[in-house]
Amino acid sequence: MIFSKFLKKKWQHKDSVVRVEAINSSLSVDDPAQRDIIIALVKNDDNENVRRAGLIKLASFQSWLTQSQENTMAKVKQYASDKVAAILMDQDAIKVSQQEKLSYIAEHKQYGLYENWLKTTEDADLIIALFEKIANKTQVNEQSNKLALKPQLLLNLFTQKQNVQVQQYIIEKVADLDTLEKLKKKSQQAEITQQLIEKITQMQFAIEQPIALRKKVNLVLAKLQALKDQYAYQDYLNKRELLTNEWQVLASEFSCFDAAEITTFKDKKIAILAQLDKLFIAKAEQHVQAEIIRQLNEKKQQARMHFDKTLAVIDQTLTTSIFENDKIEEQQYQTLFDKLTSEIIVSVLAKNEQNEFIAKICQQQKKLQQLPEIAKSVSEATHLISKISQLALPTTAEEMDERLPVYQTWLSDWKHAEKNASGALPDSIKIAANEIQQHWRQALKPLQQAQKQAFSITQKKLHDVRRLISAGKYNAAFGVFKKAKQLFNALAEQQQHRIQKDYDSLSEKIAELADWERYIATPRKQQLLADIKAIVETPLDNPNEQAEKVKQYRKIWNSLGHADDDAEKSLNNEFNQLCETAFTPCRLFFAEQEKLRAQHLITRESFVEQAKLLHQQVIGDKNTNDESSTVDYKTLEVALNQLIKQWQSAGQVDRDVYQNINNQFNLTLQPIKSAIKAFHQENKVLKQQLITEAEKLLATVDVVTAVTQVKALQTQWRNTGYAGPKVENKLWQNFRKINDDIFAKRAEQNVLEKSATSARTSELEGALKTLEEKFAQVTQLNDLQMFEQALQVLNKDVAQQKPKMLNLEKQISAKEKTIAQRIVDCKLADEKRQWGYLFLTLEESISNEESFTEHKEYLQLTASWQKKLKELANNTTHFNREDATLELEILSGNPSPSNLQQQRMTVQVSLMQAQMSSGTAIDLPAKFSQWLMLGKLTQQDLGLLERIKPIFQ
């Protein structure tokens, strides 16, 4: 025994100080055996300092890590854990690699360490690894379907770590627009800000694209559906093709929809197209027939063009050969005619058209057989052109009478030669002949018109002579016949021959009347004296009629010729005297009229002055740039029209004066009219521009914008002045028609959008019905929350629809309120059950003196209550909970036992003082947690639990 004491090593000494010294001085970590001794001391020594000394001696991260997990001494274990934390956080002399740090983070769950480490490290990889580890801990604890990385955690990390790699990682992890917007506000680096903007844009597009695309798809489907009302089949085909192309473009973006929605859209399209095919089956057959006919007509037209062109080339070749005396190979032409005839017979042309072309070939064959005669005719035609070219065109009637027969003979000969030539005349000869004929027609036309006019005048004069004779106006008839005779003698011989008989008859009549003039004139003049005496003795009531009557009698008197020589003078004197007497009352009347005309002249002069004032307004506007003095053309035009009307009704003035003052009035008004006309023209241009803009709006695709802008154009139209009587109504009708067409397009689009909206409404209503059926029987909180989230998504989709689906929104909102209330009720029920499980676990554990974890109700508790009960199980402190129980009863308003009323008053006063000083809100569950953690529960606490239980149940 004595020797054994001396043989023991220092590290085996009973004194811990000696063992520590041995570790520090005697044992080496380089010797494997001694290293094992140190490791054994670290694991098994009963002294904390020895174990610490061993760990320090080992100076290995792996040793510290192992002992932080396995050492049986809590303090040593904690000491090792602190050392590991210091090493990992680069706060110790021992260093570890980046990979070792990342491996440690991946394999261990030291969340407290990670949170502190995250605050200090600036390494991007470590920050990301630490953050993900902490976030995953949150996910595990919550046992929910929430994102592993909470938005608030990401936002805090983004703010704290201004590191590009870390911030890029956060941007990748965030899938919420609100959080991204917050990150953008916190960003301090341009590169990160740009990435945030790009991701926000992409996410917004990803959200908005399905909505916009869904609307476009529904609109295309509605337009396809509307094709059933299309009347014209070709229009139907064109529109269907356009809509099909539009569908293909939209289908390339269907990846933003889920498979079910894509299938729904495709099924709708297939159903609509099948319906359209069924509706248009008859028209499709008719269209096929029409297409066959169209293609046949095209082939016929091509055949006509081919045959016409071939025959024209043959005809031109023959004509050229004949004119230039070239040798013609008749057999070659005959072969060509036979080939062409065969082509015509087998062509798609109708029989009558084939016969027409074959007849043309026969004409060419006939021409080929008559080449000598045709050549002779061509020579004659050339000679005729040369001959007529030497004859000058007539410029007078005499020249026309002389040269016209020559031209007519030439024209007859030309037509005969042209006929005999069988169309073989060269174009140059035919053009020359046409020009000659045109020149002669142009030269003859005015001369023949002049002859015709002279002949017509002569005829009219002869007719006037006959009329005057019939009316007994022989004296006038003599004078007119004299003029007619001069005209007759000036006529051409051919024209004289046409009216010779009529002229000779009137000549004989005039000669006969010359003998009877005096015999007829005397009694008629005597009768005229009797007529004028009647109006002298009984004047007419109307002086103007009296004056006209006197003038009429004077005119008749002058036309009667001479009376007998002995009575002529006395009859003339008496007639003159009677005319003077009959005109006397008229002269007085006309004097009064003269005074009225003078008054009318003064009135008209005042109108001229008014016109000058209007003129001055226009001149003043041109000479000033003051906008306040701008002429009101509408008022000016009204004043002008009123002034013209007054002028027209101003009464008569003397003729010699009227012309002068009327010219003055019109000259004064001319600048005003010009200004108004210019104003009208300017308004016309403006309104035409408005019409052009309206036409552009009619062609635009955006009908809503077009309607808004065309309403603005209507306002501009109303504000634009009058464009003149000739064009105003026409311009308005054009503008109005375009407006009507735009509003008609809007009405059509409204119908389509209404149809699309109706389809979308049915779709969303079906979605709501599906949700209601799916969650009809749910009672669990998770299911109710899923139902609530689905309703929120659906409500958001409905809220984005235009026009608003108010009825459906109300239905969804009502359902959301119902589900929200059920969730609240469910949470309250769960909370109540939790309290029941808690009190039952506490009571049974106290009564049976068992561990909390041994009861089945313990497993039903939340993780937080389980943790508290575990902490309570380790609490050995004994504490009197009487006052704490009274506090709970006071705060909840529950009564206390009657024997404790005095104590309750004391506790209540203390509690009120504490509340007044702290100002914190009352939290009964937190207060109960404090009550529970005061110390170990005993049998005496069962009664207190019975008093507390009603507070929470």
Stockholm file with secondary structure:
# STOCKHOLM 1.0

chainA/1-953         MIFSKFLKKKWQHKDSVVRVEAINSSLSVDDPAQRDIIIALVKNDDNENVRRAGLIKLASFQSWLTQSQENTMAKVKQYASDKVAAILMDQDAIKVSQQEKLSYIAEHKQYGLYENWLKTTEDADLIIALFEKIANKTQVNEQSNKLALKPQLLLNLFTQKQNVQVQQYIIEKVADLDTLEKLKKKSQQAEITQQLIEKITQMQFAIEQPIALRKKVNLVLAKLQALKDQYAYQDYLNKRELLTNEWQVLASEFSCFDAAEITTFKDKKIAILAQLDKLFIAKAEQHVQAEIIRQLNEKKQQARMHFDKTLAVIDQTLTTSIFENDKIEEQQYQTLFDKLTSEIIVSVLAKNEQNEFIAKICQQQKKLQQLPEIAKSVSEATHLISKISQLALPTTAEEMDERLPVYQTWLSDWKHAEKNASGALPDSIKIAANEIQQHWRQALKPLQQAQKQAFSITQKKLHDVRRLISAGKYNAAFGVFKKAKQLFNALAEQQQHRIQKDYDSLSEKIAELADWERYIATPRKQQLLADIKAIVETPLDNPNEQAEKVKQYRKIWNSLGHADDDAEKSLNNEFNQLCETAFTPCRLFFAEQEKLRAQHLITRESFVEQAKLLHQQVIGDKNTNDESSTVDYKTLEVALNQLIKQWQSAGQVDRDVYQNINNQFNLTLQPIKSAIKAFHQENKVLKQQLITEAEKLLATVDVVTAVTQVKALQTQWRNTGYAGPKVENKLWQNFRKINDDIFAKRAEQNVLEKSATSARTSELEGALKTLEEKFAQVTQLNDLQMFEQALQVLNKDVAQQKPKMLNLEKQISAKEKTIAQRIVDCKLADEKRQWGYLFLTLEESISNEESFTEHKEYLQLTASWQKKLKELANNTTHFNREDATLELEILSGNPSPSNLQQQRMTVQVSLMQAQMSSGTAIDLPAKFSQWLMLGKLTQQDLGLLERIKPIFQ
#=GR chainA/1-953 SS CHHHHHHSCGGGCSSHHHHHHHHHHTCCTTSHHHHHHHHHHHHHCSCHHHHHHHHHHHCCHHHHHHHHHHCSSHHHHHHHHHHHHHHHTTCSSCCCCHHHHHHHHHHCCCHHHHHHHHHHCCCHHHHHHHHHHHHHHHHHHHTSSSCSSCHHHHHHHHHHCCCHHHHHHHHHHCCCHHHHHHHHHHCCCHHHHHHHHHHHHHHHHHHHHHHHHHHHHHHHHHHHHHGGGCCCHHHHHHHHHHHHHHHHHHHTTGGGSCHHHHHHHHHHHHHHHHHHHHHTHHHHHHHHHHHHHHHHHHHHHHHHHHHHHHHHHHHHHHHHHHHTTCCCCHHHHHHHHHHHHHHHHHSSSCHHHHHHHHHHHHHHHHHHHTHHHHHHHHHHHHHHHHHHHTSCCCCSHHHHHHHHHHHHHHHHHHHHHHHHTTTCSCHHHHHHHHHHHHHHHHHHHHHHHHHHHHHHHHHHHHHHHHHHHHTTCHHHHHHHHHHHHHHHHHSCHHHHHHHHHHHHHHHHHHHHHHHHHHHHHHHHHHHHHHHHHHHHHSCCSSHHHHHHHHHHHHHHHHHSCCCCHHHHHHHHHHHHHHHHHHHHHHHHHHHHHHHHHHHHHHHHHHHHHHHHHHHHHHHHHHHCCCGGGCCCHHHHHHHHHHHHHHHHTSCCCCHHHHHHHHHHHHHHHHHHHHHHHHHHHHHHHHHHHHHHHHHHHHHCSCHHHHHHHHHHHHHHHHHSCCCCTTTHHHHHHHHHHHHHHHHHHHHHHHHHHHHHHHHHHHHHHHHHHHHHHHTTTCCSHHHHHHHHHHHHHHHHHHHTCSSCCHHHHHHHHHHHHHHHHHHHHHHHHHHHHHHHHHHHHHHHHHHHTCCGGGSHHHHHSCHHHHHHHHHHHTCCCCCCCHHHHHHHHHHHTCCCCGGGHHHHHHHHHHHHHHHHHHCCCCCHHHHHHHHHTTSCCCTTHHHHHHHHHHHHC
#=GC SS_cons         CHHHHHHSCGGGCSSHHHHHHHHHHTCCTTSHHHHHHHHHHHHHCSCHHHHHHHHHHHCCHHHHHHHHHHCSSHHHHHHHHHHHHHHHTTCSSCCCCHHHHHHHHHHCCCHHHHHHHHHHCCCHHHHHHHHHHHHHHHHHHHTSSSCSSCHHHHHHHHHHCCCHHHHHHHHHHCCCHHHHHHHHHHCCCHHHHHHHHHHHHHHHHHHHHHHHHHHHHHHHHHHHHHGGGCCCHHHHHHHHHHHHHHHHHHHTTGGGSCHHHHHHHHHHHHHHHHHHHHHTHHHHHHHHHHHHHHHHHHHHHHHHHHHHHHHHHHHHHHHHHHHTTCCCCHHHHHHHHHHHHHHHHHSSSCHHHHHHHHHHHHHHHHHHHTHHHHHHHHHHHHHHHHHHHTSCCCCSHHHHHHHHHHHHHHHHHHHHHHHHTTTCSCHHHHHHHHHHHHHHHHHHHHHHHHHHHHHHHHHHHHHHHHHHHHTTCHHHHHHHHHHHHHHHHHSCHHHHHHHHHHHHHHHHHHHHHHHHHHHHHHHHHHHHHHHHHHHHHSCCSSHHHHHHHHHHHHHHHHHSCCCCHHHHHHHHHHHHHHHHHHHHHHHHHHHHHHHHHHHHHHHHHHHHHHHHHHHHHHHHHHHCCCGGGCCCHHHHHHHHHHHHHHHHTSCCCCHHHHHHHHHHHHHHHHHHHHHHHHHHHHHHHHHHHHHHHHHHHHHCSCHHHHHHHHHHHHHHHHHSCCCCTTTHHHHHHHHHHHHHHHHHHHHHHHHHHHHHHHHHHHHHHHHHHHHHHHTTTCCSHHHHHHHHHHHHHHHHHHHTCSSCCHHHHHHHHHHHHHHHHHHHHHHHHHHHHHHHHHHHHHHHHHHHTCCGGGSHHHHHSCHHHHHHHHHHHTCCCCCCCHHHHHHHHHHHTCCCCGGGHHHHHHHHHHHHHHHHHHCCCCCHHHHHHHHHTTSCCCTTHHHHHHHHHHHHC
//
